[in-house]
Amino acid sequence: MWTCLPNARLVGGIVRDLLSHQPVTDIDMATPDPPERIMELLKKNQIKTIPTGLSHGTLTALIGQNSFEITTLRKDISTDGRHAVVQWTSDWQEDAARRDFTINAMFCDRKGKIWDYFNGRQDLKEGSVKFVGNAAQRIKEDALRILRFFRFYARFGHGKPNEEAIEAISALAGLLTGLSAERRWSEWQKIIIGPQANKIISLMDETGVLPVLLPFRYNVARFDKFVRLGAPQDPILRLAALLEDKDIKVASHFKFSTRQRKQLKGLFKPIILPTDADANDFARLKAQYSSKELLDQSWLNQLEDFVLNGERWDHWRSTLNSSDKCVFPLKGRDLVERGIEPGPQVGKLLNSIYQWWLKGGCKADKEQCLYWFKKNWFDKNLRGK
């Protein structure tokens, strides 16, 4: 890439992650060249580009399986807490000054030289997550930086969090309501499944951020207990553990997808999971619910278990995973073929057979189900006519 864009430098997360010896996931680059010039240089070298954010000077270059996000150096002209009007610049420090945290404001050139205008390298070494410049001003430019602070503090911070940052966050937490539900959830879900999630959620509660983000009854102590259980890093599952009330309105609050809404609704079902379940119990459970629903429910049940018997619940989940899923062998047409008039009655009769099948541990096959039906309903009704 440097062959095409000799003036470019790595910027932000990739520099931070390389310095902290963490896996690199995104490759971001910055350059003083304007977007049109970048596209011209990449096209000349037959590199495919995607105009992912040209109004903000950003495009994505694709080389094989790798993508490179390339952005022209810029400065903010005006901001409203959600969006910014920008202007191109050739001043690297001016570009760094508009970034969120000192640890994200470093550049690395093609020779490996680090350009660090705001002491980010030292802050990274000390585990201090600081805003670039004035913390309150950075937050007013984009309120999402409140949540980003907690996410980066969880990953890179240690010791007491930066006082200026905490003061500004506490004072400006209300600005989060001006963000879209999707932006809030996109950032917050990374926090609740990230490192030190229980400690970070507690800190968010102390700073007044959590009540703004989640205007529902919640229980921080319960969430702390859930994380310490070693529960899966599933954002919907962890949200359910944090909530005090089983209120599906939270799905609308964050504008969940259909899949996320369905998962949350499933977690609110009152499913009874016997800890001493036998083969028949597991067969019945897997016939009625998906393995995902049952596994999620097992963690919530373990959370409510007074003794928190991890070994018992681990064994329960292992047995569930090794159990076969039984499928009810009858369809409505099977009853119609045997003389039942099509209509609502078919569904009612099918459910009666299904309940008998469940009670027997889901072992009966199609012929056995039909035999039970004939013996217990069909013949009796024929004799009654």
N, C-alpha and C positions, 0 to 999 in steps of 0.2 A: 504493500500500500504506500509505503514511503517513497517508492520509486515513482509512483504517479503524483503523489502529493508531498514533495520534499519539505514543505513548510509546516506540515501537520505535526501535532504532538498527541500522545495519549493523554486522556484527561479523566478526572473523576474516579469512579469506582475501580476501574482497572488498575490505576496507579496505587490507590489505597490498598487493594487486595494483594497486589504484587509485593508491596512493602510489608504487609502483615502476613505474608506466606499463606494466603487463603486462596481457594479455587477461584479462577476467573470465569465468569459466566457471560459478561457483556464486554464488548470492545468498543469504547467510545473514543472519538478523536476530535480535535479542534484544529482549525486552521484560519489564518487571516484572509484566505481566498473567499470571495463571495460565492454563493451557491451556483450561479451560472458557470463560473470558472471551474468549480469542482466537477460539475457534470461534464463539462467539455473535456477536462483532463481524464476523467474516468472513461468516457466514451472513446477517447483516442486510444486508450489501452484495452478496449473491448471488455470493460467491466460493467456489468448490469447495475443499474441504480433504480431505487424506488423513492419517489418524492414524499417521504413520510411526514415532513413538516416544513415545507419550503418557506412558509410565512415566518417561521422562526429560524430559518437558515439551516434546517436539518434535512439530510437525506441518508438513505441506507444503501451501502454498496455490498454486493453479493459476490463472493469468490468461493466457488465450490460450496461446501456446507457451512462456511463461515459468513457472518454478516458484520459489517462495520458501520456504526452510526457516526456520521461526520457532520459537524456543526460549525458554521462560520462564527468567529469571535463576535460577541455582541455585548451591548449594554442596554439596560432597561431605560425606556423613556418615561413610561407610566405603568402602574400596576393597580389592580382593584382587589387584590386578595385571592384572585383565581386565575386571571390572565394578565399577560404583560405585553406591552407594545415595545418592540426592540428596534435597535439600530445597529448596523454592522460597525465593527471597530477593528483596528489593527493592534490594539493595545492588549497584551496578554493579561496584565494585572487588572485592567478594567473588566475583562471577562471573568476573571477569578473572583472579583469583588461582588459579582451578582449571584454567586453560587451559595448554597445553603450552609454547609459546614466546612470548617478548615480542612478536615480530613478528606473532603471531596473536591477541594479546590486546587489540587496539585496537577502539574503537567509533567510529562516525560518525553524528551525528544528522541530522535532516532539513534543518538549516541548513548542513551541511557542516563542522560543528565536530568535530575529532578529540578523542576522549577516550582518553588514553594514560597508564595508571597505572604502567607498568613500563618506560618509556623505549624502547618498541618502535620508535618512529619513528626515533630516533637509531641504534638497533642495525641497523635496515634500511638506513639511509644508510651505515653503516660496514661492512656486510656481515658482521655478527656474529650468529650464531644462538645465542641463549641460552635456557635454560629459565626459566620464570617461578619465582622463588623458588629453593628448593633443588633442584638437578638430580637428586640421588639420590631424593628424595621424589617428584618428578614421575614418574620412571621406575618406582618401586615401585607407584605408582597405576595405571599402565598401561604394560607393557613394550613395547608397540608404538611408544611414543615414541622408543625407541632407533632404529628404522628411519626414523621420521618425521624425526628429527634429520638423518640423512644425506640424505634426500630434499630437505629444505629448505635444507640447507647447499649442496647441488649447485646449487640454483636461485638462492639469494640470498646465499650466503656468498662471501667472498673473503679472502685472507690466511690466517693460522693459525687453525684452529678453536678455539673457546672451551675453555680448559683444564679448567674445572670440568665442563663437559659431557663431554669426552673421558674424564676420570678416572672419572666416574660410570658412563658407558657401559662402559668396560673392566671395572669392578668388578662390574657387574650384567648383563653380556651373557647369562649363563646363564638369566635370567628369560624369555628369548625362547622357551624350550622349553615354557613354560606356556601359550603362545598357540596357538590353533588353526592348523592348516596353511594353511587358507584365508586367515586374516588375515595370516599371515607372507608368503605368496606375493603377495597383493593389494598389499601395500605394497612388497615387494622388487622386483617386476617393474617398478614405476614408476622405481625407481632404476637398474636395468640398461639401461633404454632412455632414461633422462633425460640431462640435461646433465652433462658431466664424468664419465660413467659409469665410465671406466677409473680415474680418480683416486679416485673415491669407493669403488669396490670395493677398491682398494689400502688405503685408509684403514680400511675395515671389517675387512680382514684384519689390519692392524696393531693394531687395538683388540680383537681376539679375537672380534669379532661374526661374521665370515664362517664360521669353523669350527663355531660353534654353529648358524648358519642352514643351513649346507650340510655335513653330516657325510659327505661323499664327497671323493674326491681331486679337487682342482681346481688350476688353473694361472693365477695372476693375471697373469703376464707375457704369457701367450698371449692372455688376454682384452684386455689393454692393446693388443696388436698388432692384434687383431680390430677394436676400436673405431677405431683409427687408420686402418684400411683404408677406413673409411666404410661399414661393413656396416649393413644395415637395422636400424631400431629395433624389432626383433621379439624379445619376451622369451624365447621358447622357443629361437630361433636363438642368441641371445646366451648363454643358459644352456648350450647344447650346446658353444659355443666355450670357455666357462669350465671345463667338466668335463674332467678328465684321462682318466677312464674312461668308456666308453660303457655306463653302468649305468642300465637302464630303471627301477630301483627308485626313482630320484629322482622319477619321476612319482607314485608312491604316497606318497612322503615329503611332497609338496606337495598331494596329492589333486587332481591335474590332471583336467580334464574329458576326455571321450572324444576330443574334437578335439585337445586339447593333447597327450594321450598319443600319439595317432596321429602328430602332427607330430614329436614327439621321437623316436619309434621310427623314423620315416622318415629323420631326420637321422643315426641310428646305422647305417643301411644302408651297406655298402661299395660305393657306386656309383662306377664308374670314369668320369670325365669327360675324354675326350681334349681337350687344349687346341688341337690342330690339327684338330678335328672338321670333317668335310665334311657335305654335305647328307644323305647316307645315315646318318651317325652321329646327327645331330640327329633324323632321322625315327625311328630305332630308340629313342633315348632318350625322345622324347615319346610313343611308342607304349606304353612300359613304365611311365613315371612321369608324375606331374602336373608342370605347369610350376612350381608352388610348390616341390615337392620338389627339382627340378633347380636352381632358382635358389638355394634355401637351400644345397644341396650345393656349388654353385659358390663361394659365399663361404667355406665350410669348406675347399674345395680350394685356394682362393687363399691362405688362411691358412697352409697347409702348403707353398705354393709358395716355394721358396728365394729367388727374385728378386722376389717380390711384384709381378709385372708387372700393374699395374692396368689399363693400356690394353688388354692382351691379354684379360683377363677381362671387362672392360666390353664389348669387341667380341663375346666369346663369349656373354654374356648377351643382348646386342642381337640377335644372330643367332638365338638360341634363341627369343626373343619373336616374331621375325618368321617363324619356321618354322611350317608347318601341322602340326596333329596328325593322324596317320594312325590309322585305326581298322581293326583286323583284320576282314576282311569275312565270315568264316565263323562259323556257330553250330553247335552239336552236332546240331541237327535237319537241317542240310544233309547230314551224313554218314548219319544214320538214313534219310533219304529215298533215299539211294543204296545201301541194303542192309546197312549196318552195324547189328548188334544193339545196342539201347540198353543202357547199362551203363558200367562203368569204362573199357572199351576206347575208347569214343567220346572221352573226355577225353584219353587218351594219344595217340590219333591226331590229335586237334585240336591238341595241343601240338606234335607233330612238324611239322605243316603251319605252325603259328605260328612255330616256330624257322626254318624255311626262308624264310618270309615276312619275318621280321626280317633274316635274313642278306642278303636281296636289297634291303634298304633300304626295306621296307614298300611296295613299288610294285605288287605283284601284286594284281589285283582278284579278285572272287569266282570267276569262271570260270577264271582262270589258276591259282588255288589248287586248285580242284577238278581241273583237268587234271593238275597236278603230283601230286596225291594218286592219281588214277586210274593214272597212268603209273608211279609209284614204289611203290605199295603194293597198290592194289585189283587191278590186272591181274596182278601177280606172285602174289598170294595165290589168285586164281582159277585161274591156270595150275598152281598147286601142288596143287590139289584133285583 
